[in-house]
Every structure is written in structure tokens, then in C-alpha cells.
């Protein structure tokens, strides 16, 4: 059975025990209020011993009673909305169903989940209906009793009101809130019943991102920590999307990995333990390689499908498109299975642990305590020198495979410089933005060249196989020739793009 999920939009309010719930007929659009239905709800919440889920605004519970009894996973709130994932109760009472945890596996990793809280709710629920008897929202009057389970038996109780939308919109929430405030209610201070139950035991949430003005005045250490933290967040977000099979998620997760690895390389001199950051960069390289084949197969399939489709019918001899599509789809499926296996590997979970430690307690050199605007130009200059040396190697390469390798290396160096410039732009301003844009043009041109390198390999293999099977390999040879022409065009574009990049005196310009 697959998980069921949908968005849940609601607002919760703290209210005194004796406060009278106002009549909701005063809310515009509400024609009738349904009869109150009473529920006795019991929910046991599960988390790691260190409350890793609660720290990120995630809750997992087993709830009995009411119309939605079952296992529930609630993802982090965005405004008034959060996604809820559900599974049936089943027989287990203390073991969370593994499929329910897939969206948050990167947070749970291989750590066991234990009961951390029990919450009992006596709920009176009323439906708000419009003139056509459509349910706009549910209003819940909850009397809550709680106990902590993982740190003693601390207990608490309170009353709260909740408005959850069904067919209504945010306007209804605003009107209900105005009515509740007039009655003496207040927006709930805690983000959830669990957060209020845990109280002081709830770990602090990740630090909010620094604003642009703060980054401009920050130390190099603060700016680097900010950058790494944001990229780890992106990695975790894409992990969830990859596991769900969402389009483009592997590509975006791969980019997050590359940006993290690039940041460790660029900012490496600012860390006290160079060996540790180098080791972490190598683990990110492993993860990037695990993500690569699925994306590469997809890109190749799309590129070659378009290439074949552009050919006149009389020049396509045999089932060329079908043969390429079948092979690359199979490669893509196998690569996705390998990707998911890597995301379930202990090695990946320890990598995430190391990233958490790096962001949570980084050890910097004294240099990192200086203003970022003074430190960053030197680091960016180092990456620029690497690109310049790489381009010289391209010039020395006579052609063939050596040139292909040199151009691929130049692409990687350009990507590293681009990522560095983009990460430093909030501190260094317009000049870093301009550098990033000019180097991005080089990266994109060389990316197209690398695509032809990979496509030519596939076409050569298919042509050889067709010949061995006694089929006509003419079309594969023709497509190979077209890709060679595309490769040479990309090299010429690279020469033009490189001529527009000015790295001379870069450090002085950035420090000005």
C-alpha cells in the first residue's frame, strides 16, 4: 500500500478554559454550522532519542479515535499549510511503518524511533457550511492532556481552538481569527501540540538564513556557515523528492551535492582540520557519482531522441530511435535503483551526520574571524587561477581524447569558480555577480561539448552493435558525424566565451 498525502491548512489558537466559542455564523460565507461531534483522540508521538524530527518541524504519530485514525507523518509547515502523510493503523503499536518514514529518511537515517509523548484530546468538532451545504472548514474545540515519555513523565494540559480549511480559503481563516481574538483567543505560540508538550526539551530549530545586509557585515566564518547550512537544507529537501520519484529531483540533488563539495574546496583554507574537510569532500564526490548515471541517461535519451527526430525519414534506416530509447530507459531505471540503494546506505547516513556536525560546530582558523569582504577575494582569486591553468592545458592539447579530457577539466574548474562567485556575491556585490555570469557561459558551452562526448560513445556502440548483428549502421554514423560538428562548434563558442572573461587583476577589483 502506498502512502496517502494531501496539504492541510489550519490555524491554532490558545484559549482559556472558560472562554465561550463564538458563533461562526458571523463569518462571511458561512450559512450554517453543523452539529458538534465529540471525539476522544489518543496519539503517541515517535522520534529519535535526540528529537531530530521535532527539531526540523516534523511529527510522526499513531492516533486512535476520530475519523482519521492511523499513522500520520506531518512535514514542516509553510505558512498555515503542511503536508500530511497517512497509513492505516495496522497491528504494530510501537514500530513506525517504514514506508511512512521514506519522505524523512534523510532526517531519521538509521536511528530507531521511540515514543516521546502521549497526547489525549477531547475534541468537539463543528463543520462550517456554505449556502450549498459544502463544507468550508472544520472548527475544533480541543481540551488537551499530555505527558512526555522520553524524559520522565512531565504532564501538562490546556485548551485550544483550531480552524482547518476544507473548501474555504485564507479569507475564511482571517475572518475566523478576527472573531477568535475578539473572544479572547491568541495565536498558538507553539508550532504544534508536540512542540508544546516537549517544551524546554525541544531542540532549537536550525538557525534562520542571514539577511543580505548581515552577510555584508559578517565574518568569513559566519558567511561560510550560512552557505553550507543552506546547501545542506537543499540537499535534504531534494532527498525527499528523489525518494518520491519527482521529475528533476535527481538533477537538483546532484547540483546541491556539487555546490556543497565546491564550497568545501573553495573555503577549505578557512577550516582548521583540512584533512577532515577533504575527506568530507570525497564522500560528497561518492554521492555525486551515485546520482550521476540516472541523470546522464535521461539527458542522453532526450538529446538523442531529438537528434533522430530532426532527421529526414529516408535517412533513418532501421529502428534507431526505439533502440536508443530502450537502452537508455533501461539504463535510467537501473541507475535509479542504484541511486535509491545509495540513499539507504549507512555510508550516506554517516555523510549526513558529518555535514550536520560541520554546520553545527565548525572549527575555523583565525583568518576566518576576519571580515568576509576582506577574506573572500583571495579565495576567489585562487579558484580563478585554477581555471586559467586549466584553459592553458586545453590550448596545449592537440586534439582527440586529450582535448576532451582537458575541456572537461576546464568545465569543472569553471563550475567551481561560478559556484564560488555566486556564494560570495551577497558579500562582494556586483563584481562577483558579473564574474559568475561570465563563467557560467563557459560552463554551459563546455557542458554542451561534454554532452556530445557522451552521445558519441553511445552512437559508436550502437553502430558497432548494428554492424555485428548484420544491420545497417548508416544512421548511427551520420548522427555521430553531426555530434562531432556540434562538438567543434562548442569549442569555437568556448574560445569566444573565454575571451569575454577578464580574470586579470580580479583580486584587486573585488577588494576595491
C-alpha positions as CSV (number, residue, x, y, z in Angstrom):
1,X,0.0,0.0,0.0
2,X,1.3,3.5,-0.9
3,X,1.2,6.4,1.4
4,X,-1.7,8.9,1.1
5,X,-0.9,12.5,1.4
6,X,-2.5,15.9,1.0
7,X,-2.0,19.5,2.2
8,X,-3.5,20.5,5.5
9,X,-4.2,24.3,6.0
10,X,-5.1,25.4,9.5
11,X,-4.6,27.9,12.3
12,X,-4.5,27.1,16.0
13,X,-5.3,29.4,18.9
14,X,-4.6,29.3,22.7
15,X,-7.7,29.9,24.7
16,X,-8.6,30.0,28.4
17,X,-10.6,27.1,29.8
18,X,-13.8,29.1,30.5
19,X,-13.9,31.1,27.2
20,X,-17.0,30.6,25.1
21,X,-16.6,29.6,21.5
22,X,-18.2,32.3,19.4
23,X,-20.9,31.5,16.9
24,X,-19.3,31.1,13.5
25,X,-22.3,32.4,11.6
26,X,-20.7,35.9,11.8
27,X,-18.1,34.7,9.3
28,X,-18.9,35.8,5.8
29,X,-19.8,32.9,3.6
30,X,-20.8,30.6,6.4
31,X,-24.6,29.9,6.1
32,X,-24.8,27.1,8.6
33,X,-22.8,25.5,11.4
34,X,-23.1,21.7,11.8
35,X,-23.9,19.9,15.0
36,X,-21.0,19.4,17.3
37,X,-19.4,16.0,17.1
38,X,-17.3,14.8,20.0
39,X,-14.1,12.7,19.6
40,X,-11.8,11.1,22.2
41,X,-8.3,11.1,20.5
42,X,-5.2,9.4,21.7
43,X,-1.9,10.0,19.9
44,X,1.5,8.6,20.6
45,X,4.4,10.6,19.0
46,X,7.6,9.0,17.9
47,X,11.0,10.5,17.3
48,X,14.7,9.7,17.6
49,X,16.2,9.9,21.1
50,X,17.7,13.3,20.1
51,X,14.4,14.5,18.7
52,X,15.8,15.0,15.2
53,X,12.3,15.1,13.6
54,X,10.9,17.7,16.0
55,X,13.9,19.9,15.5
56,X,13.0,20.1,11.8
57,X,9.3,20.7,12.5
58,X,8.3,17.1,11.6
59,X,5.9,14.9,13.6
60,X,5.2,11.2,13.4
61,X,2.3,9.8,15.4
62,X,0.0,6.8,15.9
63,X,-3.5,8.1,16.6
64,X,-6.7,6.3,17.6
65,X,-10.2,7.7,17.8
66,X,-11.9,10.1,15.4
67,X,-12.4,9.8,11.7
68,X,-8.7,9.8,10.8
69,X,-7.2,7.1,13.0
70,X,-3.9,5.8,11.7
71,X,-0.2,6.6,11.4
72,X,0.4,10.2,10.5
73,X,3.5,12.0,9.3
74,X,3.4,15.8,9.2
75,X,6.0,17.6,7.2
76,X,7.3,21.1,8.1
77,X,4.8,23.9,8.0
78,X,5.0,26.5,5.2
79,X,2.8,29.4,6.4
80,X,-0.5,27.9,7.5
81,X,0.0,24.7,5.4
82,X,1.8,21.5,5.9
83,X,1.6,18.2,4.1
84,X,0.2,15.2,6.0
85,X,1.0,11.6,5.0
86,X,-1.1,8.8,6.3
87,X,-1.1,5.0,6.6
88,X,-3.6,2.6,8.3
89,X,-3.1,1.6,11.9
90,X,-2.1,-2.0,11.3
91,X,-1.2,-4.3,14.2
92,X,2.1,-2.6,15.3
93,X,1.8,-0.1,18.1
94,X,5.5,0.8,18.8
95,X,7.1,0.3,15.4
96,X,6.6,3.0,12.8
97,X,5.8,1.6,9.3
98,X,9.0,2.0,7.2
99,X,7.2,3.4,4.1
100,X,5.7,6.2,6.2
101,X,9.3,7.4,7.0
102,X,10.5,7.5,3.4
103,X,9.9,11.2,3.0
104,X,12.0,12.0,6.1
105,X,14.6,9.1,5.8
106,X,17.4,11.7,5.5
107,X,16.4,13.1,8.9
108,X,15.8,9.7,10.6
109,X,18.7,7.9,8.8
110,X,19.3,4.5,10.5
111,X,18.4,5.6,14.0
112,X,15.5,3.9,15.8
113,X,12.3,5.8,16.7
114,X,10.9,5.7,20.2
115,X,7.8,7.0,21.8
116,X,8.4,10.6,23.1
117,X,5.0,11.8,24.0
118,X,1.4,10.8,24.5
119,X,-1.4,13.4,23.8
120,X,-5.0,12.9,24.8
121,X,-7.6,15.2,23.2
122,X,-11.2,15.6,23.9
123,X,-12.4,17.3,20.8
124,X,-15.7,19.0,19.8
125,X,-15.7,19.4,16.0
126,X,-18.2,21.6,14.0
127,X,-18.4,21.9,10.2
128,X,-18.8,25.3,8.7
129,X,-21.1,25.1,5.6
130,X,-22.0,27.4,2.8
131,X,-25.4,28.0,1.2
132,X,-25.0,24.9,-0.9
133,X,-24.1,22.7,2.2
134,X,-20.4,22.4,1.0
135,X,-18.0,22.1,4.0
136,X,-15.8,25.2,4.1
137,X,-13.8,24.3,7.2
138,X,-13.9,22.4,10.5
139,X,-13.7,24.2,13.8
140,X,-12.3,22.1,16.7
141,X,-12.5,23.0,20.4
142,X,-9.8,20.8,22.0
143,X,-9.1,20.1,25.6
144,X,-5.6,18.6,25.6
145,X,-3.8,16.5,28.2
146,X,-0.1,15.5,27.6
147,X,2.7,13.5,29.0
148,X,6.4,13.3,28.0
149,X,7.6,9.7,27.6
150,X,11.4,10.0,26.8
151,X,12.5,12.3,29.7
152,X,10.4,11.4,32.8
153,X,6.7,11.8,33.0
154,X,6.1,15.5,32.9
155,X,2.5,16.4,32.3
156,X,0.5,19.4,31.0
157,X,-2.9,20.3,29.9
158,X,-4.5,23.2,28.0
159,X,-7.3,24.2,25.7
160,X,-7.0,25.3,22.1
161,X,-9.2,26.2,19.1
162,X,-8.3,25.1,15.6
163,X,-9.7,26.0,12.2
164,X,-8.9,23.7,9.3
165,X,-9.9,24.5,5.8
166,X,-11.8,22.1,3.5
167,X,-13.3,24.1,0.6
168,X,-12.7,27.5,2.2
169,X,-9.8,29.9,1.6
170,X,-7.4,32.1,3.6
171,X,-10.1,34.8,3.8
172,X,-12.1,32.5,6.0
173,X,-9.1,31.9,8.2
174,X,-8.6,35.6,8.6
175,X,-12.2,36.2,9.5
176,X,-12.2,33.4,12.0
177,X,-9.1,34.7,13.6
178,X,-10.6,38.1,14.0
179,X,-13.6,36.6,15.7
180,X,-11.5,34.4,18.0
181,X,-9.3,37.4,19.0
182,X,-12.4,39.3,20.0
183,X,-13.4,36.4,22.2
184,X,-10.0,36.4,23.9
185,X,-8.1,33.7,22.0
186,X,-4.5,34.2,20.9
187,X,-2.5,32.6,18.1
188,X,-0.8,29.5,19.5
189,X,2.8,30.2,20.4
190,X,3.9,26.6,19.9
191,X,4.1,25.2,16.3
192,X,2.2,22.0,17.3
193,X,0.8,20.1,20.2
194,X,4.0,18.1,20.3
195,X,6.2,21.1,20.4
196,X,4.2,22.5,23.4
197,X,4.4,19.1,25.1
198,X,8.2,18.8,24.7
199,X,8.6,22.4,26.0
200,X,12.2,23.1,27.0
201,X,13.3,19.6,25.8
202,X,12.6,20.6,22.2
203,X,15.9,21.1,20.4
204,X,16.4,24.6,18.9
205,X,15.5,24.8,15.2
206,X,18.2,25.4,12.6
207,X,19.3,29.0,12.5
208,X,17.4,31.2,10.0
209,X,19.4,32.3,7.0
210,X,21.3,35.6,7.3
211,X,19.9,38.5,5.5
212,X,21.9,40.2,2.8
213,X,22.9,43.2,5.0
214,X,24.0,40.8,7.7
215,X,26.2,38.9,5.2
216,X,27.9,42.0,4.0
217,X,29.0,42.8,7.6
218,X,29.7,39.2,8.7
219,X,32.9,37.4,9.3
220,X,34.1,34.9,6.8
221,X,33.2,32.1,9.3
222,X,29.6,33.3,9.6
223,X,29.2,33.6,5.9
224,X,30.6,30.2,5.1
225,X,28.5,28.6,7.8
226,X,25.5,30.3,6.3
227,X,26.3,29.0,2.9
228,X,26.9,25.4,4.0
229,X,23.8,25.4,6.1
230,X,21.6,26.5,3.2
231,X,23.1,23.9,0.9
232,X,22.6,21.1,3.4
233,X,18.9,22.2,3.6
234,X,18.6,21.9,-0.2
235,X,20.2,18.5,-0.1
236,X,17.7,17.2,2.4
237,X,14.8,18.8,0.5
238,X,15.8,17.1,-2.7
239,X,16.4,13.8,-0.9
240,X,12.7,13.7,-0.1
241,X,11.8,14.5,-3.8
242,X,14.2,11.8,-5.1
243,X,12.6,9.1,-2.9
244,X,9.2,10.2,-4.1
245,X,10.3,9.9,-7.8
246,X,9.6,13.6,-8.6
247,X,10.8,14.8,-12.0
248,X,14.1,16.7,-12.0
249,X,14.8,15.8,-8.4
250,X,17.9,13.7,-9.1
251,X,19.4,16.6,-11.1
252,X,18.7,19.1,-8.4
253,X,20.1,16.9,-5.6
254,X,23.2,16.4,-7.7
255,X,23.6,20.1,-8.0
256,X,23.2,20.5,-4.2
257,X,25.9,17.9,-3.8
258,X,28.2,19.7,-6.3
259,X,27.7,23.1,-4.6
260,X,28.5,21.6,-1.2
261,X,31.6,19.9,-2.5
262,X,32.7,23.1,-4.3
263,X,32.2,25.1,-1.2
264,X,34.4,22.8,0.8
265,X,37.1,23.1,-1.8
266,X,36.9,26.9,-2.1
267,X,36.6,27.6,1.6
268,X,38.9,24.7,2.7
269,X,41.7,27.0,3.8
270,X,39.5,28.6,6.4
271,X,38.9,25.3,8.3
272,X,41.3,24.1,11.0
273,X,41.1,20.4,10.0
274,X,41.9,20.3,6.3
275,X,42.1,16.5,6.2
276,X,38.5,16.3,7.6
277,X,37.1,18.7,5.0
278,X,39.0,16.9,2.2
279,X,37.5,13.6,3.4
280,X,34.0,15.1,3.5
281,X,34.5,16.4,0.0
282,X,35.5,12.9,-1.2
283,X,32.3,11.5,0.4
284,X,30.3,14.1,-1.4
285,X,32.1,13.1,-4.6
286,X,30.9,9.5,-4.0
287,X,27.4,10.7,-3.5
288,X,27.5,12.8,-6.7
289,X,28.7,9.8,-8.7
290,X,25.9,7.7,-7.2
291,X,23.4,10.3,-8.5
292,X,25.1,10.8,-11.9
293,X,24.2,7.8,-14.0
294,X,20.4,8.3,-13.7
295,X,20.6,11.9,-14.8
296,X,23.2,11.2,-17.5
297,X,21.0,8.5,-19.0
298,X,18.0,10.8,-19.0
299,X,19.9,13.7,-20.7
300,X,21.4,11.4,-23.3
301,X,18.0,9.9,-24.1
302,X,16.4,13.3,-24.5
303,X,19.3,14.6,-26.6
304,X,19.5,11.6,-29.0
305,X,15.7,11.4,-29.3
306,X,15.6,15.0,-30.5
307,X,18.6,14.3,-32.8
308,X,16.9,11.3,-34.5
309,X,13.5,13.2,-34.8
310,X,15.2,16.0,-36.7
311,X,16.5,13.7,-39.4
312,X,14.6,13.1,-42.6
313,X,12.7,9.8,-42.7
314,X,14.7,8.5,-45.6
315,X,18.0,8.9,-43.6
316,X,16.8,6.9,-40.6
317,X,17.5,3.2,-41.5
318,X,16.1,0.7,-39.1
319,X,14.6,1.1,-35.5
320,X,17.2,3.7,-34.5
321,X,15.0,5.7,-32.1
322,X,13.5,2.7,-30.5
323,X,16.9,1.0,-30.0
324,X,18.4,4.1,-28.3
325,X,15.3,4.8,-26.2
326,X,15.0,1.2,-25.0
327,X,18.7,1.0,-24.0
328,X,18.8,4.4,-22.2
329,X,15.5,3.9,-20.4
330,X,16.8,0.6,-19.1
331,X,20.0,2.3,-18.0
332,X,18.0,5.1,-16.4
333,X,15.9,2.5,-14.4
334,X,18.9,0.6,-13.3
335,X,20.7,3.8,-12.3
336,X,17.6,5.0,-10.3
337,X,17.6,1.7,-8.3
338,X,21.3,2.2,-7.6
339,X,20.7,5.8,-6.5
340,X,18.0,4.7,-4.1
341,X,20.3,1.9,-2.8
342,X,23.0,4.6,-2.1
343,X,20.4,6.8,-0.3
344,X,19.7,3.9,2.0
345,X,23.3,3.1,2.6
346,X,25.0,3.6,6.0
347,X,27.7,5.5,4.2
348,X,25.2,8.1,3.1
349,X,23.7,8.5,6.6
350,X,27.2,9.0,8.1
351,X,27.9,11.6,5.5
352,X,24.8,13.5,6.5
353,X,25.9,13.2,10.2
354,X,29.2,14.7,9.3
355,X,27.5,17.6,7.4
356,X,25.4,18.3,10.4
357,X,28.4,18.4,12.6
358,X,30.3,20.7,10.2
359,X,27.4,23.2,10.1
360,X,26.5,22.9,13.8
361,X,30.1,23.2,15.2
362,X,32.6,24.3,12.5
363,X,36.2,24.7,13.6
364,X,37.7,27.7,11.7
365,X,41.1,29.2,11.6
366,X,41.9,32.7,12.9
367,X,41.7,34.0,9.3
368,X,38.0,33.1,9.2
369,X,37.3,35.5,12.0
370,X,38.2,38.4,9.8
371,X,35.5,40.3,7.7
372,X,34.3,38.2,4.8
373,X,34.7,41.1,2.4
374,X,38.5,41.0,3.2
375,X,38.9,37.3,3.1
376,X,36.8,36.2,0.1
377,X,38.6,38.0,-2.7
378,X,41.8,35.9,-2.0
379,X,39.8,32.6,-2.1
380,X,38.0,33.6,-5.3
381,X,41.3,34.5,-6.9
382,X,42.7,31.0,-6.1
383,X,39.8,29.4,-8.0
384,X,40.3,31.8,-10.9
385,X,43.9,30.8,-11.1
386,X,42.9,27.1,-11.3
387,X,40.6,27.9,-14.2
388,X,43.2,29.9,-16.0
389,X,45.7,27.0,-15.7
390,X,43.1,24.5,-16.9
391,X,42.4,26.6,-20.0
392,X,46.2,26.6,-20.8
393,X,46.0,22.8,-20.7
394,X,43.2,22.9,-23.3
395,X,45.5,25.0,-25.5
396,X,48.3,22.5,-25.2
397,X,46.1,19.5,-26.0
398,X,46.5,18.7,-29.7
399,X,43.1,17.1,-30.0
400,X,41.3,13.8,-29.6
401,X,40.8,12.3,-26.2
402,X,43.4,14.5,-24.6
403,X,41.5,17.6,-25.6
404,X,38.2,16.1,-24.5
405,X,39.7,15.4,-21.0
406,X,41.2,18.9,-20.8
407,X,37.9,20.6,-21.8
408,X,36.0,18.5,-19.2
409,X,38.5,19.6,-16.6
410,X,38.1,23.2,-17.6
411,X,34.4,22.8,-17.3
412,X,34.7,21.6,-13.7
413,X,37.0,24.4,-12.8
414,X,34.6,26.9,-14.4
415,X,31.8,25.4,-12.4
416,X,33.8,25.7,-9.2
417,X,34.6,29.4,-9.9
418,X,31.0,30.1,-10.8
419,X,29.7,28.5,-7.6
420,X,32.2,30.4,-5.5
421,X,31.4,33.7,-7.1
422,X,27.7,33.1,-6.6
423,X,28.2,32.2,-3.0
424,X,30.3,35.3,-2.4
425,X,28.1,37.7,-4.3
426,X,26.0,38.8,-1.2
427,X,29.3,39.9,0.3
428,X,31.3,41.1,-2.6
429,X,28.4,42.6,-4.7
430,X,28.1,43.3,-8.4
431,X,31.6,42.3,-9.4
432,X,31.1,38.8,-8.1
433,X,27.7,38.6,-9.9
434,X,29.3,39.6,-13.2
435,X,32.1,37.1,-12.8
436,X,29.6,34.3,-12.0
437,X,27.6,35.2,-15.2
438,X,30.6,35.2,-17.5
439,X,32.0,32.0,-16.1
440,X,28.5,30.3,-16.3
441,X,28.6,31.0,-20.1
442,X,31.9,29.0,-20.3
443,X,30.4,26.2,-18.2
444,X,27.3,25.9,-20.3
445,X,29.3,25.8,-23.6
446,X,31.6,23.1,-22.2
447,X,28.6,21.3,-20.9
448,X,27.2,21.0,-24.4
449,X,30.6,19.8,-25.6
450,X,30.6,17.1,-22.8
451,X,27.1,16.0,-23.9
452,X,28.5,15.3,-27.4
453,X,31.3,13.3,-25.9
454,X,28.9,11.0,-24.1
455,X,26.4,10.9,-27.1
456,X,29.2,9.9,-29.5
457,X,30.1,7.0,-27.3
458,X,26.6,5.7,-27.3
459,X,26.2,6.2,-31.1
460,X,29.5,4.4,-31.7
461,X,28.4,1.5,-29.5
462,X,25.0,1.2,-31.2
463,X,26.6,1.4,-34.6
464,X,29.1,-1.3,-33.8
465,X,26.3,-3.5,-32.4
466,X,24.2,-2.9,-35.5
467,X,27.0,-4.0,-37.7
468,X,27.7,-7.1,-35.7
469,X,24.1,-8.1,-35.9
470,X,24.1,-7.6,-39.7
471,X,22.0,-4.4,-39.6
472,X,22.7,-1.1,-41.4
473,X,24.7,1.3,-39.2
474,X,24.5,4.2,-41.6
475,X,22.2,6.4,-39.4
476,X,24.3,5.9,-36.3
477,X,27.4,7.0,-38.3
478,X,25.6,10.0,-39.6
479,X,24.4,11.1,-36.1
480,X,27.9,10.6,-34.8
481,X,29.2,13.0,-37.5
482,X,26.5,15.6,-36.6
483,X,27.6,15.4,-33.0
484,X,31.2,15.8,-34.0
485,X,30.2,19.0,-35.8
486,X,28.3,20.2,-32.6
487,X,31.4,19.5,-30.6
488,X,33.6,21.6,-32.8
489,X,31.0,24.4,-32.7
490,X,31.1,24.3,-28.9
491,X,34.9,24.6,-28.9
492,X,34.6,27.7,-31.1
493,X,32.0,29.1,-28.7
494,X,34.2,28.3,-25.8
495,X,37.0,30.4,-27.3
496,X,34.7,33.3,-27.7
497,X,33.3,33.0,-24.2
498,X,36.8,32.7,-22.7
499,X,37.8,35.9,-24.5
500,X,35.0,37.8,-22.7
501,X,36.2,36.6,-19.2
502,X,38.6,39.0,-17.5
503,X,40.5,37.5,-14.6
504,X,43.4,39.8,-14.7
505,X,43.5,42.0,-11.6
506,X,40.4,40.2,-10.3
507,X,41.5,40.2,-6.7
508,X,42.2,44.0,-6.7
509,X,38.8,44.7,-8.4
510,X,37.0,42.6,-5.8
511,X,38.8,44.3,-2.9
512,X,38.1,47.8,-4.2
